[in-house]
Amino acid sequence: MANSIPGKDISPTLDAAQQWVRTCLILDGSLFGDDSIWTAANLEEFTRAFIDHPDEGDDNFQTKLLNQLKDCSQPAKLLTAELMWVLLLFPTNINTETKRQQLLELTTWAGQPLTEHPLLTDSVLAGIGSAGTAYNAQRWRELAYLLQLAGHAKTLPTSDRQRLVSDYDSFLKWIEEVPTIGKRQLGHVLRYLLFSQRVEPMASNSDRRWILDSFDVVPRKESKKWTDRQLDDALLQLRQRLEGEYPDVPLSFYHEPLRSRWSRASSSTASVETNDDDIRWR
């Protein structure tokens, strides 16, 4: 199954993602406290400060973010740390200690300093897979997209939110309706975190296409026209076939015996999907 990785226990990360879904996306709770943080009002306040007032300066992302939100309410500031926790949950190409220190800095700045927390442990923050360099370099775009997704979810009744995060087809239909700038990786990440039983842990469609091509499922030229649903379905069928070939081996496309069968021509940089005109720092 795609929800296991050879030699690594990713269940704490997947469990933490489900806790976020239940507590914050379906309800309006908080990851790090007991207050209502993920509310429509707080998300709107954050959006006004962050998206409506971009910082084009030369400081790093986190410095600019704190400056943009300096006049916000404490709940909106606390939301900053929890939004960033979501963005940092999947990547393995960001050091675990770096993730924790960034999140602790945000909680301290927001007036609710943490020294430790079950959701900030190594086992949770170790991540699932590489998101490439663009996910970090374009973090402001991924954060903006997360705000759009969460804000849109809050316009729906709780029962509809529950359906979206528990039904793959409903989720795909919904996420396609939420506008984005360029090819954001967060949509792929969330699709895996929510539906790891049937979606491969890949932060872009580039690797999906390479794998399907290398295993003679479909040429990349053709699969570039495919939807996320088509790619997921084809990979699921491929995985089921390969599990028949290796019945006693936990399989991952990023580990042997599968990696050498497709291991690409594509370097690690090719696993990141961007539009050329999307690449600029914020």
C-alpha positions in Angstrom: 0.0 0.0 0.0 1.1 3.6 -0.6 0.6 4.5 3.0 3.8 2.6 4.0 7.5 3.3 3.2 10.1 0.6 3.5 12.3 1.1 6.6 10.3 4.0 7.8 7.2 4.4 10.0 5.2 7.2 8.6 2.0 6.5 10.6 2.7 9.3 13.1 2.8 11.9 10.2 -0.4 10.5 8.6 -2.2 10.3 12.0 -1.2 13.9 12.7 -2.5 15.0 9.3 -5.9 13.4 10.1 -5.9 15.1 13.4 -5.5 18.4 11.6 -8.3 17.5 9.2 -10.7 16.6 12.0 -9.8 19.5 14.4 -9.1 22.3 12.1 -10.5 21.8 8.6 -13.8 20.1 9.5 -14.1 22.0 12.8 -12.6 25.4 13.8 -10.2 24.2 16.5 -6.5 24.4 17.0 -3.5 22.1 16.7 -1.5 23.6 19.5 -4.2 24.8 21.9 -7.9 24.6 22.9 -9.2 27.8 21.3 -11.1 28.2 18.0 -8.3 29.2 15.6 -9.3 27.8 12.2 -12.3 30.0 11.8 -13.5 31.8 8.7 -12.9 35.2 10.4 -9.3 34.4 11.3 -8.6 33.0 7.9 -10.0 36.2 6.3 -8.0 38.4 8.6 -4.8 36.4 7.7 -5.7 36.7 4.0 -6.1 40.4 4.1 -2.7 40.9 5.9 -0.8 38.4 3.8 -2.3 38.1 0.3 -3.8 41.6 0.0 -0.5 43.3 1.3 2.4 41.5 -0.4 5.9 42.3 0.8 8.3 42.6 -2.2 11.4 43.3 0.0 14.6 41.3 0.3 14.0 39.7 3.7 13.5 35.9 4.0 10.0 34.5 3.8 9.4 34.1 7.6 10.7 37.6 8.4 8.4 39.2 5.8 5.5 37.0 7.0 5.8 38.2 10.6 6.0 41.8 9.5 2.9 41.4 7.4 0.9 40.0 10.3 2.4 42.2 13.1 -0.9 44.1 13.5 -3.2 41.1 13.4 -5.1 39.7 16.3 -3.5 37.0 18.5 -5.7 34.2 17.0 -4.6 35.2 13.5 -1.0 35.1 14.6 -1.5 31.7 16.2 -3.0 30.5 13.0 0.3 31.4 11.3 2.2 28.6 13.1 -0.5 26.1 12.4 -0.7 26.9 8.7 3.0 26.6 8.5 2.9 23.2 10.3 0.6 22.0 7.5 3.0 23.1 4.8 6.0 21.5 6.6 4.4 18.2 7.4 5.1 16.4 4.1 8.6 17.4 3.0 11.6 15.3 3.9 14.0 17.7 2.2 13.6 20.2 5.0 15.5 19.2 8.2 13.3 18.1 11.1 15.0 20.4 13.5 14.7 23.3 11.1 11.0 22.7 10.9 10.6 22.6 14.6 12.6 25.7 15.2 10.6 27.7 12.7 7.4 26.6 14.2 8.5 27.3 17.8 9.6 30.8 16.7 6.2 31.4 15.3 4.4 30.2 18.4 6.6 32.4 20.6 6.0 35.4 18.3 2.2 34.8 18.5 2.3 34.9 22.3 1.8 31.2 22.9 5.4 29.8 23.2 5.8 26.1 23.1 8.9 24.2 24.1 7.5 20.8 23.1 4.3 19.4 21.7 3.2 15.9 20.4 2.8 17.4 17.0 6.3 18.7 16.9 8.2 15.5 17.6 10.7 14.0 15.2 8.4 11.1 14.3 5.7 13.6 13.2 7.9 16.1 11.5 10.2 13.6 9.7 8.0 13.9 6.7 6.8 11.6 3.9 8.8 12.5 0.7 10.8 15.2 -1.0 8.9 18.2 -2.3 11.9 19.6 -4.2 13.4 23.0 -3.9 10.5 24.9 -5.4 8.1 24.0 -2.6 10.3 25.9 -0.2 11.3 28.7 -2.6 7.7 29.2 -3.5 6.4 28.7 0.0 4.4 32.0 -0.1 2.4 30.7 -3.1 1.7 27.4 -1.3 0.6 29.3 1.8 -1.7 31.5 -0.3 -3.2 28.3 -1.8 -3.7 26.7 1.6 -5.5 29.9 2.7 -7.7 29.7 -0.3 -8.5 26.1 0.3 -9.2 26.5 4.0 -11.2 29.7 3.4 -13.4 28.0 0.8 -13.9 25.0 3.1 -15.2 27.3 5.8 -18.0 28.5 3.5 -19.5 25.0 3.5 -21.6 23.3 6.1 -19.7 21.0 8.5 -21.3 18.0 6.9 -20.0 19.0 3.5 -16.5 19.5 4.8 -16.6 16.0 6.3 -17.6 14.6 3.0 -14.9 16.4 1.1 -12.1 15.1 3.3 -13.4 11.5 3.4 -14.4 10.9 -0.2 -11.7 10.9 -2.9 -14.0 11.9 -5.7 -15.6 14.7 -3.8 -12.2 16.1 -2.8 -10.9 16.0 -6.4 -14.0 17.8 -7.7 -13.8 20.4 -4.9 -10.1 21.2 -5.1 -10.3 21.7 -8.9 -12.8 24.5 -8.2 -10.5 26.5 -6.0 -8.3 28.9 -8.0 -4.6 28.7 -7.8 -1.5 30.5 -9.2 0.5 28.1 -11.4 1.0 24.5 -10.6 0.9 24.2 -6.8 2.3 21.2 -5.1 0.2 21.4 -2.0 -2.8 19.9 -3.9 -0.8 16.7 -4.5 0.5 16.7 -0.9 -3.0 17.0 0.6 -4.4 14.4 -1.8 -1.9 12.0 -0.4 -2.3 12.9 3.2 -6.0 12.5 3.0 -6.1 9.4 0.8 -2.9 7.5 1.4 -4.6 4.2 0.8 -4.9 5.0 -2.9 -2.6 7.9 -3.8 1.2 7.7 -4.2 3.3 10.0 -1.9 4.4 12.3 -4.7 4.5 16.1 -4.5 4.1 16.6 -8.3 2.8 14.8 -11.3 6.2 14.8 -12.9 7.3 11.6 -11.2 3.9 10.0 -11.8 4.3 10.5 -15.5 7.9 9.2 -15.5 6.9 6.0 -13.6 3.9 5.3 -15.9 6.1 5.8 -18.9 9.0 3.6 -17.6 6.6 0.8 -16.7 5.0 0.9 -20.2 1.6 2.1 -18.9 1.4 5.3 -20.9 3.9 7.6 -22.7 4.6 10.8 -20.9 3.6 12.7 -24.0 0.1 11.3 -23.6 -0.1 11.4 -19.8 0.6 15.1 -19.8 -3.0 15.5 -21.0 -4.3 13.4 -18.1 -6.1 14.6 -15.0 -4.9 13.9 -11.5 -7.6 11.3 -11.3 -6.4 9.4 -14.3 -2.8 9.5 -13.1 -3.8 8.2 -9.6 -6.0 5.4 -11.1 -3.2 4.3 -13.4 -0.6 4.3 -10.6 -3.0 2.4 -8.3 -3.5 -0.3 -11.0 0.3 -0.4 -11.6 0.9 -0.8 -7.8 -1.6 -3.6 -7.6 0.1 -5.4 -10.5 3.6 -4.9 -8.9 2.4 -6.2 -5.6 1.5 -9.4 -7.4 5.1 -9.6 -8.7 6.6 -8.9 -5.2 4.0 -10.4 -2.8 6.3 -10.3 0.2 8.0 -7.0 -0.3 6.7 -3.6 0.9 6.9 -1.5 -2.2 7.8 2.1 -2.8 8.6 3.6 -6.2 11.5 5.4 -4.5 13.1 2.3 -3.1 14.3 -1.0 -4.6 13.2 -3.2 -6.3 11.2 -0.5 -8.1 13.4 2.6 -8.2 16.0 1.1 -10.6 13.2 0.2 -13.0 12.2 3.8 -13.6 14.9 5.9 -11.9 15.1 8.5 -14.3 16.8 10.5 -16.5 14.9 12.8 -14.3 17.1 14.3 -11.6 15.7 15.4 -8.3 15.0 18.9 -9.8 12.8 17.4 -12.4 10.4 16.1 -9.7 9.2 19.7 -9.1 6.5 21.1 -11.2 6.6 24.9 -11.8 5.7 27.4 -14.5 8.7 29.3 -15.6 6.9 32.6 -15.0 6.0 31.6 -11.5 9.6 31.5 -10.3 10.3 34.5 -8.3 11.0 35.1 -4.6 8.7 36.7 -2.2 
